[in-house]
Protein backbone atom coordinates (compact mmCIF):
# COMPACT_ATOMS: atom_id res chain seq x y z
CA UNK A 1 0.00 0.00 0.00
CA UNK A 2 0.91 3.63 -0.47
CA UNK A 3 0.30 6.18 2.28
CA UNK A 4 0.36 9.97 2.18
CA UNK A 5 -0.58 12.92 4.37
CA UNK A 6 -2.96 15.03 2.33
CA UNK A 7 -5.29 17.97 2.76
CA UNK A 8 -7.92 19.63 0.65
CA UNK A 9 -7.71 23.33 -0.21
CA UNK A 10 -8.72 25.35 2.84
CA UNK A 11 -7.83 22.61 5.32
CA UNK A 12 -4.92 23.27 7.69
CA UNK A 13 -4.38 19.79 9.11
CA UNK A 14 -3.16 16.98 6.82
CA UNK A 15 -4.97 13.64 7.04
CA UNK A 16 -3.63 10.14 6.50
CA UNK A 17 -4.76 8.58 3.24
CA UNK A 18 -4.10 5.54 1.09
CA UNK A 19 -3.11 6.49 -2.47
CA UNK A 20 -4.60 4.35 -5.22
CA UNK A 21 -3.45 5.36 -8.67
CA UNK A 22 -4.30 9.05 -9.07
CA UNK A 23 -6.81 9.10 -6.20
CA UNK A 24 -6.79 8.86 -2.41
CA UNK A 25 -8.97 7.33 0.30
CA UNK A 26 -8.91 9.23 3.61
CA UNK A 27 -8.73 6.82 6.52
CA UNK A 28 -10.80 9.03 8.83
CA UNK A 29 -13.65 8.62 6.36
CA UNK A 30 -13.04 4.90 5.77
CA UNK A 31 -12.80 3.61 9.35
CA UNK A 32 -14.25 4.51 12.74
CA UNK A 33 -10.99 4.29 14.67
CA UNK A 34 -8.63 5.68 12.07
CA UNK A 35 -4.98 6.47 12.95
CA UNK A 36 -4.42 10.20 12.72
CA UNK A 37 -1.10 9.89 10.90
CA UNK A 38 1.47 7.39 9.70
CA UNK A 39 3.27 7.34 13.04
CA UNK A 40 0.08 6.29 14.82
CA UNK A 41 -0.52 3.58 12.21
CA UNK A 42 3.00 2.18 12.60
CA UNK A 43 2.67 2.14 16.40
CA UNK A 44 -0.45 -0.04 16.13
CA UNK A 45 1.62 -2.89 14.74
CA UNK A 46 1.48 -5.00 11.57
CA UNK A 47 -2.10 -6.21 12.11
CA UNK A 48 -3.31 -2.62 11.67
CA UNK A 49 -2.53 -2.82 7.97
CA UNK A 50 -5.12 -5.58 7.53
CA UNK A 51 -7.81 -3.36 9.02
CA UNK A 52 -6.78 -0.47 6.79
CA UNK A 53 -6.77 -2.67 3.71
CA UNK A 54 -10.30 -3.90 4.40
CA UNK A 55 -11.59 -0.38 5.06
CA UNK A 56 -10.05 0.97 1.87
CA UNK A 57 -11.56 -1.86 -0.16
CA UNK A 58 -15.00 -0.83 1.11
CA UNK A 59 -14.25 2.80 0.23
CA UNK A 60 -13.29 1.85 -3.31
CA UNK A 61 -16.49 -0.16 -3.70
CA UNK A 62 -18.63 2.84 -2.79
CA UNK A 63 -16.54 5.19 -4.94
CA UNK A 64 -15.31 7.24 -2.01
CA UNK A 65 -12.00 8.26 -3.56
CA UNK A 66 -10.75 11.83 -4.01
CA UNK A 67 -8.62 12.84 -7.03
CA UNK A 68 -5.05 13.78 -6.04
CA UNK A 69 -5.34 16.89 -8.22
CA UNK A 70 -7.71 18.31 -5.58
CA UNK A 71 -5.30 17.70 -2.70
CA UNK A 72 -2.00 18.99 -1.34
CA UNK A 73 0.77 16.91 0.18
CA UNK A 74 2.37 17.31 3.58
CA UNK A 75 5.53 15.42 4.51
CA UNK A 76 5.11 11.69 3.90
CA UNK A 77 6.29 11.15 7.49
CA UNK A 78 4.95 13.22 10.39
CA UNK A 79 6.05 13.07 14.04
CA UNK A 80 8.90 10.61 13.48
CA UNK A 81 10.69 9.90 16.78
CA UNK A 82 13.93 10.73 15.00
CA UNK A 83 15.32 11.41 11.54
CA UNK A 84 18.76 9.91 10.96
CA UNK A 85 20.92 10.50 7.92
CA UNK A 86 23.89 8.60 6.53
CA UNK A 87 26.61 10.71 4.95
CA UNK A 88 29.07 9.78 2.23
CA UNK A 89 27.32 6.49 1.48
CA UNK A 90 28.03 6.47 -2.26
CA UNK A 91 31.68 6.40 -3.36
CA UNK A 92 31.08 8.80 -6.26
CA UNK A 93 29.47 11.40 -3.97
CA UNK A 94 32.25 11.13 -1.39
CA UNK A 95 34.88 11.55 -4.07
CA UNK A 96 33.29 14.54 -5.80
CA UNK A 97 32.87 16.42 -2.50
CA UNK A 98 36.37 15.41 -1.38
CA UNK A 99 35.01 13.81 1.78
CA UNK A 100 37.16 11.42 3.78
CA UNK A 101 36.38 7.74 3.50
CA UNK A 102 35.74 6.80 7.12
CA UNK A 103 36.11 3.28 8.51
CA UNK A 104 32.68 3.69 10.17
CA UNK A 105 29.45 5.27 8.96
CA UNK A 106 28.98 9.03 9.05
CA UNK A 107 25.71 9.54 10.94
CA UNK A 108 23.89 12.75 11.83
CA UNK A 109 20.39 13.91 12.72
CA UNK A 110 18.00 16.06 10.69
CA UNK A 111 15.77 18.43 12.62
CA UNK A 112 11.99 17.85 12.37
CA UNK A 113 11.30 21.41 11.19
CA UNK A 114 13.07 20.49 7.95
CA UNK A 115 10.35 18.02 6.92
CA UNK A 116 8.02 19.12 4.13
CA UNK A 117 5.93 17.55 1.41
CA UNK A 118 5.75 16.93 -2.31
CA UNK A 119 4.83 20.01 -4.34
CA UNK A 120 5.68 22.44 -1.54
CA UNK A 121 7.95 25.49 -1.74
CA UNK A 122 11.18 25.58 0.26
CA UNK A 123 12.55 29.06 0.95
CA UNK A 124 15.83 30.18 2.48
CA UNK A 125 17.60 33.52 3.09
CA UNK A 126 20.10 34.52 0.44
CA UNK A 127 22.41 35.98 3.08
CA UNK A 128 22.74 32.55 4.72
CA UNK A 129 23.56 30.55 1.60
CA UNK A 130 23.95 30.95 -2.13
CA UNK A 131 25.21 27.34 -2.38
CA UNK A 132 22.09 25.27 -1.75
CA UNK A 133 22.36 21.81 -3.28
CA UNK A 134 20.09 18.82 -3.95
CA UNK A 135 20.66 15.20 -2.84
CA UNK A 136 18.45 12.30 -3.99
CA UNK A 137 18.11 9.70 -1.23
CA UNK A 138 16.14 6.58 -0.42
CA UNK A 139 14.24 7.00 2.84
CA UNK A 140 13.66 3.96 5.10
CA UNK A 141 10.95 3.90 7.79
CA UNK A 142 11.43 1.50 10.70
CA UNK A 143 8.37 -0.53 11.71
CA UNK A 144 9.24 -2.04 15.12
CA UNK A 145 11.89 -1.49 17.80
CA UNK A 146 15.25 -2.55 16.40
CA UNK A 147 18.01 -3.41 18.88
CA UNK A 148 21.17 -5.39 18.11
CA UNK A 149 19.72 -6.61 14.81
CA UNK A 150 21.66 -8.96 12.54
CA UNK A 151 22.23 -7.85 8.95
CA UNK A 152 20.40 -10.96 7.71
CA UNK A 153 17.29 -9.96 9.66
CA UNK A 154 17.44 -6.18 9.29
CA UNK A 155 14.99 -5.76 6.40
CA UNK A 156 12.31 -7.45 8.53
CA UNK A 157 12.30 -4.27 10.62
CA UNK A 158 11.47 -2.00 7.67
CA UNK A 159 7.89 -0.71 7.54
CA UNK A 160 8.24 1.17 4.27
CA UNK A 161 10.21 3.39 1.93
CA UNK A 162 9.94 6.94 0.66
CA UNK A 163 11.80 9.49 -1.44
CA UNK A 164 13.96 12.12 0.30
CA UNK A 165 15.64 15.22 -1.07
CA UNK A 166 18.39 16.01 1.44
CA UNK A 167 18.78 19.70 0.58
CA UNK A 168 22.09 21.10 1.82
CA UNK A 169 23.66 24.53 2.29
CA UNK A 170 27.18 23.62 1.17
CA UNK A 171 28.91 26.76 2.49
CA UNK A 172 27.66 25.93 5.99
CA UNK A 173 28.42 22.21 5.60
CA UNK A 174 32.08 22.90 4.89
CA UNK A 175 32.44 25.58 7.56
CA UNK A 176 31.16 23.53 10.52
CA UNK A 177 32.26 20.25 12.08
CA UNK A 178 28.76 18.72 12.00
CA UNK A 179 26.18 18.46 9.24
CA UNK A 180 22.84 18.83 11.00
CA UNK A 181 22.36 22.60 10.70
CA UNK A 182 23.33 22.85 7.04
CA UNK A 183 20.65 20.30 6.15
CA UNK A 184 17.95 21.38 8.60
CA UNK A 185 16.72 24.75 7.40
CA UNK A 186 12.92 24.89 7.34
CA UNK A 187 11.78 22.70 4.45
CA UNK A 188 15.22 21.26 3.65
CA UNK A 189 14.00 17.64 3.98
CA UNK A 190 11.15 17.08 1.53
CA UNK A 191 9.75 13.53 1.70
CA UNK A 192 7.16 11.73 -0.38
CA UNK A 193 5.01 11.84 -2.30
CA UNK A 194 4.12 8.58 -0.53
CA UNK A 195 5.45 5.96 1.83
CA UNK A 196 5.34 2.57 0.13
CA UNK A 197 4.99 -0.45 2.42
CA UNK A 198 7.99 -2.74 2.46
CA UNK A 199 6.18 -5.61 0.75
CA UNK A 200 6.05 -3.56 -2.47
CA UNK A 201 9.85 -3.17 -2.69
CA UNK A 202 11.47 -6.53 -3.43
CA UNK A 203 15.04 -5.27 -3.02
CA UNK A 204 15.97 -1.79 -1.72
CA UNK A 205 19.40 -2.22 -3.33
CA UNK A 206 17.86 -2.48 -6.80
CA UNK A 207 16.15 0.89 -7.26
CA UNK A 208 17.00 3.68 -9.70
CA UNK A 209 17.30 7.28 -8.47
CA UNK A 210 17.29 10.44 -10.58
CA UNK A 211 17.35 14.17 -9.86
CA UNK A 212 15.85 16.55 -12.40
CA UNK A 213 16.57 20.25 -11.94
CA UNK A 214 14.63 22.52 -14.29
CA UNK A 215 14.45 19.79 -16.91
CA UNK A 216 18.07 18.66 -16.63
CA UNK A 217 18.98 15.24 -15.23
CA UNK A 218 21.83 15.77 -12.73
CA UNK A 219 21.79 12.55 -10.70
CA UNK A 220 21.21 9.14 -12.29
CA UNK A 221 22.25 6.07 -10.30
CA UNK A 222 21.19 2.85 -8.60
CA UNK A 223 20.88 2.11 -4.90
CA UNK A 224 23.17 -0.87 -5.52
CA UNK A 225 26.00 1.69 -5.53
CA UNK A 226 25.62 2.33 -1.79
CA UNK A 227 28.78 1.74 0.20
CA UNK A 228 26.62 0.24 2.95
CA UNK A 229 23.20 -1.13 2.08
CA UNK A 230 19.95 -0.63 3.95
CA UNK A 231 20.30 -3.85 5.97
CA UNK A 232 23.84 -2.99 7.05
CA UNK A 233 22.78 0.53 8.05
CA UNK A 234 19.95 -0.74 10.27
CA UNK A 235 22.15 -3.39 11.87
CA UNK A 236 24.91 -0.87 12.58
CA UNK A 237 22.61 1.75 14.10
CA UNK A 238 20.85 -0.84 16.25
CA UNK A 239 24.06 -1.99 17.92
CA UNK A 240 24.36 1.08 20.15
CA UNK A 241 20.72 2.11 20.66
CA UNK A 242 17.19 0.92 20.00
CA UNK A 243 15.77 2.40 16.80
CA UNK A 244 12.14 3.26 17.63
CA UNK A 245 9.23 2.56 15.26
CA UNK A 246 8.59 5.39 12.82
CA UNK A 247 12.23 6.46 12.61
CA UNK A 248 13.15 7.80 9.17
CA UNK A 249 16.61 6.92 7.91
CA UNK A 250 17.91 8.82 4.89
CA UNK A 251 20.47 6.53 3.32
CA UNK A 252 22.82 8.84 1.39
CA UNK A 253 23.06 10.36 -2.06
CA UNK A 254 24.80 9.23 -5.27
CA UNK A 255 27.20 11.29 -7.37
CA UNK A 256 26.13 14.28 -9.42
CA UNK A 257 25.85 16.97 -6.74
CA UNK A 258 25.72 20.53 -7.99
CA UNK A 259 28.63 21.61 -5.78
CA UNK A 260 31.05 19.35 -7.64
CA UNK A 261 30.06 20.38 -11.16
CA UNK A 262 32.01 22.77 -13.37
CA UNK A 263 30.43 25.25 -13.45
CA UNK A 264 28.68 24.60 -10.17
CA UNK A 265 24.90 24.16 -10.20
CA UNK A 266 22.87 25.26 -7.20
CA UNK A 267 19.18 25.58 -6.43
CA UNK A 268 18.04 29.11 -7.20
CA UNK A 269 15.00 31.32 -6.84
CA UNK A 270 12.23 29.86 -8.99
CA UNK A 271 13.95 26.49 -9.50
CA UNK A 272 12.01 23.24 -9.53
CA UNK A 273 13.78 20.03 -8.49
CA UNK A 274 12.27 16.55 -8.77
CA UNK A 275 13.77 13.44 -7.19
CA UNK A 276 12.43 10.13 -8.51
CA UNK A 277 12.94 6.62 -7.17
CA UNK A 278 11.48 3.77 -9.18
CA UNK A 279 8.77 1.85 -7.39
CA UNK A 280 8.03 4.78 -5.07
CA UNK A 281 7.41 7.97 -7.04
CA UNK A 282 8.55 11.50 -7.85
CA UNK A 283 9.07 14.18 -5.20
CA UNK A 284 8.96 17.78 -6.47
CA UNK A 285 10.17 20.85 -4.60
CA UNK A 286 9.84 24.47 -5.67
CA UNK A 287 12.58 26.84 -4.53
CA UNK A 288 12.41 30.43 -3.33
CA UNK A 289 15.31 32.62 -2.20
CA UNK A 290 14.32 35.47 0.09
N, C-alpha and C positions, 0 to 999 in steps of 0.2 A: 504494500500500500504506500501511498504518497500523502504526506501530511504537510499542511501549510497553515500559517497564521494570517488570516485575511480579514478585511473589513470593507463594508460598503461605504460609498461616498457619504460623508456626514457623520459616520460613526467614529468614535475616538478610541475604542478598545478593540484590538484584534481578537478574532475568535478562531478556535481550532477547527480545521476542516480537512476532509479527505478530498484530494484532487483526483478527478476521473476524466482523463482526456483534457478537454478545454473547459471543464465545468468543475464545480466544487459542491460538496455536501457538508453543511455546518453541523457539527456534532451536537450542539446545544438545541438543534431543531430535530435531530434524528433520534436522540436518546434522552431518557428522563434524568439520568445521573451522569451527564456528560462531563469529562475532564475539561477544565477550563483552558488548559494549554498542553503543549507536548510534554513538559516536565511532569505535570500531574498524571498524564497517561503513562509515561515510562514508570513512574513510581508505583502504579497499580499492578505492575508485573505483566508477564507475557500473556496470561489468560485474558487480560483486558482487550487485547487485539481481536480476540474472537467475538467479544460483545460488540466492538466497533464495527467489525466486518458485517455482522448480522444486521445491525442498525442501518448501515449504509446501503445494504442490499434492499431493505425495505424502502429507503428514501428513493433509490433509483426506480423501483417499481412504481412509486406514486409520482414520479417525475418532479422530485423536489430539489433538483440541482439548480445552481446559479452559475451563469456564464462567468468565466474568469475576467472577461473584458469589463465587467461591472464592478470588479473588486480591486483592492490594493493590498499589496503584500507588506507584512511586517517581517522581522527577522524570522527565519525558519526555526530557530531555537530561541526560547524566551526563558528567563530565570534559570539558566544553567548554573549548577553549583560552582563550576569553574570552567574557564576557557584556557586550555593549554596549547601552546604552539611549539612546533619542532623547527629549529633553524638549520639551515645548511644541509638539508636532507636530500638534495640532488647534487651530484658532483659538478654538473655544468653550472649550476647556480652559484655554488661555493667558489668555483674557479673564476667566474666572470666578476664576482664582487670582491675577489681577493680575500676571502675569508679563510681562516685557518681550518685545517681538517683535524677536528678534535678526536681523541680516542673514545670519548663518550658523547652522548647526544647533547645538543644545545637545546635547552628547554627554557621557556619563559611564559609568562601569563599575559593574556590580553584582558583589558578592563571591560566590564559589561556595558559601559556607555558606548563602546565602539560598535556594538551590534546594530545592524540595520537590515532592511529587507530589499528584495528584488524590486527594481524600478524606482527606488528612492534616490534622492539627491544627497550627496555627501559634500559638505562645504568645509573649507579650512581657511585660516587667515594667511594672506600672502606674506606678511612679515614674519611668520613662523617658518614657512617652508615654500620654496619654489622648486623643490626636488621631490615631489610626491609620486610614488611609483606603484605599480600594480604587481600582484603576485597570485597566480592561480593555484589553488590548493584543494585537495580532497579533505573534507571534514568528516570526522568519525564521531558518532554519538554512542556513549557507553550505556548499556541497558541494565546492568546489575552491578553490585559492588565487586570491584576487581582488586584482589590482594594476593600478591605473590603468585601470579598466574604464569603458567608455562606457555612458551611460544606456541606449542602445538594446540593449546586450548584457547588461545587469546581471542580468536574471532568469534567464539561462542559468547563473548561478553559484549559484542557489538549490537546495538539496537538498530542503528541505521546510518545512512551516509547523506551528506549534503555538499553543496559547492560553497567554497569560501574564497573571497578576494581579500588577501591580507595586505591591505593598502599601507604603505610605509613612507614616512618622511625621511628620506635618505640622509639629509644633512644632519638631522638629529641622531639617526642611527649610528653614524660614524663619529659623532662627537661625545657620545655617552657610553658608559661601560655596560649598560643593560639595554634591552630592546623593547621593553614594555611600552614606554611613553611614546616612542616614535611610531608605534603601530596602534595606539589606543586613543587617537583623537576621536571626537564624536563621529560616528558613522564610518570609521576606518575598517570595520570588519563586517561587510555585507555577507549574508548567508542566504542560501535558498536556490531556486525559488521554493523548493520542497525538501523535506527529509524523506528519503526512500528507505523503507524497512530493509533490514539486512538480507532477507530471503530473496530480494530482487537483484542483488549484486553477487554473482557467482564467485568472483575473484576481485578483491579491491586492488590487486597488483596488475590488473589487465584492463585499465580504463584509460581513455584518451582525454587529455586536457588541452584546451586552447584558450588564448586570450586575444580578443579582437578589440583594438582601440581605434575608434573612428573609421572602421572598415578595413583596418590593416591587421593581419594576423602577426602577433609578436611573440607568443608562446605556443608551442606545438609539440607535445611530448606525451609519453605514456607513464602511468604510475609504476610500471615495472622498472623505471629508472631510479626509484628511491634508493638511497643508500641503506636505509633501514625501513622495512615494510611495516604495514599496519600492525601485524601480529607482534613483531619485535618491539615496536613502540609501546604497545599496551603492556607487554610483559615487563619491559624495562621500567616503566613508570610505576607499575604495581609492586615492584620490589621494595620500595621505600615508604609507600603510603597507599592507603585504599583509595581507588578511583571511584567516586560516588556516581550513582546512576544519573544520567542526564549530562554528564561532563562532555563538552565539545573539545575534540583534539584536532587541531589544524596541522596537517602532516608535512608541510614544506612545499616549496615551489620549484618548478624546473627552470632551466635556463631560458634566457630571452628577456631578462629584466631591462627596463628602460635605462637604468643608471649605467649599464655596461655597454650600451650601444654608442656608435660613433656616426653621426652626432647623437647625443643623449636624447631620450624620448621620455617626457614626464606627462602626468595627467595635468590638464590645463582647464581653465575656465571654459565651460561649455562642452567639454569632452564627454564621450560616452564609451564606457568600457564594459565588455561582456565576457565573462568567464564561462566556459562550457565544459562539462564533464559528461561523457557518454553514459547513458543509463540513468542519469540523474536529471540534467537539464541545463538551462542557460540562465546565468545570473547577471543582470544588467544594472550598472550604477551610472548615474549622471553626476557630473562634477561641477562644482562652483567654487571659485576663489573669491574671497571677500576681503 
